[in-house]
Amino acid sequence: MPATAADKRMTFRKMHEAGCFVLPNPWDVGSARALQQMGFKAVASTSAGFAWSIGKPDNRVTLDDVCGHLTALCSAVDLPVNADFEGGFAHKPEKVAANVISAVQTGVAGLSIEDSTGDAAKPLYERAFAIERIKAARAAIDADHSGVLLTGRCEGFLVGQTDLALVIDRLVAYAEAGADCLYAPGIKTREQISAVVKAVHPKPVNLLIGASGLSVAQAADLGVRRISVGGSLARAAWAGFMRAAREMAEQGTFTELGNGHPGGELNKMFG
């Protein structure tokens, strides 16, 4: 019997209680099903990977685009799906809350809310306002007792504000506002990671790894609970596509096509 949304949410919460797990980021139904076949226990959407798959740049998709995508992912796999819900597709807390309700209705097991504004002149929401946005997301999730896990994200390192004390202060505040998991994409050193883990303990921390870096075992030793890869799997797939397409366009040859994954294996996996 297929897992229900309630089953997936319960499983996802239990996964955050101990150990360290990889939460890979598929960008469409096929990549999500492939990751399930490979044995991963949960997946997360990627705002960038999904946007590229529909011919848009990151952070330029609509709420309807994302909710349709999340519904498709949740229906395609028996795994918990965590939503990269960007900034909630709204500024005001009450609108964030309304949009979170829409996300919950897609069947996701978790979702994240970030504090970036998209405004280069003022890249992060004012601290108190950012906290209110997390509180609003928490209230929306709790309203129907869905059990969806809320991740609070501080985007400081991604927008050039690399003051670790500022990032930690915000993460602690988001934890106090009701975030179940904390996430500071862009932190990389052992010292940074350890400081974040210690500051928000006992709540779990998500670590972004986009290329070579710590192994799962090394991250676990630092107290990291889960590891996501953002748009990196999508970028890897696009790399193969671009190499082959450019060879055809620029050289009129087809050598790179020989590096493709065997079609028979793909058919077997999806069969």
Secondary structure as the mmCIF struct_conf table of DSSP 4:
data_model
#
loop_
_struct_conf.conf_type_id
_struct_conf.id
_struct_conf.beg_label_comp_id
_struct_conf.beg_label_asym_id
_struct_conf.beg_label_seq_id
_struct_conf.end_label_comp_id
_struct_conf.end_label_asym_id
_struct_conf.end_label_seq_id
HELX_LH_PP_P HELX_LH_PP_P1 PRO A 2 THR A 4
HELX_RH_AL_P HELX_RH_AL_P1 ALA A 5 MET A 15
TURN_TY1_P TURN_TY1_P1 HIS A 16 HIS A 16
BEND BEND1 GLU A 17 GLY A 19
STRN STRN1 PHE A 21 LEU A 23
BEND BEND2 TRP A 27 ASP A 28
HELX_RH_AL_P HELX_RH_AL_P2 VAL A 29 GLN A 37
TURN_TY1_P TURN_TY1_P2 MET A 38 GLY A 39
BEND BEND3 LYS A 41 LYS A 41
STRN STRN2 VAL A 43 ALA A 44
HELX_RH_AL_P HELX_RH_AL_P3 SER A 47 SER A 53
TURN_TY1_P TURN_TY1_P3 ILE A 54 GLY A 55
TURN_TY1_P TURN_TY1_P4 ASP A 58 ASN A 59
HELX_RH_AL_P HELX_RH_AL_P4 LEU A 63 ALA A 76
BEND BEND4 ASP A 78 LEU A 79
STRN STRN3 VAL A 81 ASP A 84
TURN_TY1_P TURN_TY1_P5 GLU A 86 PHE A 89
BEND BEND5 HIS A 91 LYS A 92
HELX_RH_AL_P HELX_RH_AL_P5 PRO A 93 VAL A 104
TURN_TY1_P TURN_TY1_P6 GLN A 105 GLY A 107
BEND BEND6 ALA A 109 ALA A 109
STRN STRN4 GLY A 110 GLU A 114
STRN STRN5 SER A 116 SER A 116
BEND BEND7 GLY A 118 GLY A 118
TURN_TY1_P TURN_TY1_P7 ALA A 120 ALA A 121
BEND BEND8 LYS A 122 LYS A 122
STRN STRN6 LEU A 124 LEU A 124
HELX_RH_AL_P HELX_RH_AL_P6 ARG A 127 ALA A 143
TURN_TY1_P TURN_TY1_P8 ASP A 144 HIS A 145
HELX_LH_PP_P HELX_LH_PP_P2 VAL A 148 VAL A 148
STRN STRN7 LEU A 149 ARG A 153
HELX_RH_3T_P HELX_RH_3T_P1 GLY A 156 LEU A 158
TURN_TY1_P TURN_TY1_P9 VAL A 159 GLY A 160
HELX_RH_AL_P HELX_RH_AL_P7 LEU A 164 GLU A 176
TURN_TY1_P TURN_TY1_P10 ALA A 177 GLY A 178
BEND BEND9 ASP A 180 ASP A 180
STRN STRN8 CYS A 181 TYR A 183
TURN_TY1_P TURN_TY1_P11 PRO A 185 GLY A 186
BEND BEND10 THR A 189 THR A 189
HELX_RH_AL_P HELX_RH_AL_P8 ARG A 190 VAL A 200
TURN_TY1_P TURN_TY1_P12 HIS A 201 PRO A 202
BEND BEND11 LYS A 203 LYS A 203
STRN STRN9 VAL A 205 LEU A 208
BEND BEND12 ALA A 211 SER A 212
HELX_RH_AL_P HELX_RH_AL_P9 VAL A 216 ASP A 221
TURN_TY1_P TURN_TY1_P13 LEU A 222 GLY A 223
STRN STRN10 ARG A 226 SER A 228
TURN_TY1_P TURN_TY1_P14 GLY A 230 GLY A 231
HELX_RH_AL_P HELX_RH_AL_P10 SER A 232 GLN A 251
BEND BEND13 GLY A 252 GLY A 252
HELX_RH_3T_P HELX_RH_3T_P2 THR A 255 ASN A 259
BEND BEND14 GLY A 260 GLY A 260
HELX_LH_PP_P HELX_LH_PP_P3 HIS A 261 PRO A 262
HELX_RH_AL_P HELX_RH_AL_P11 GLY A 263 PHE A 270
#
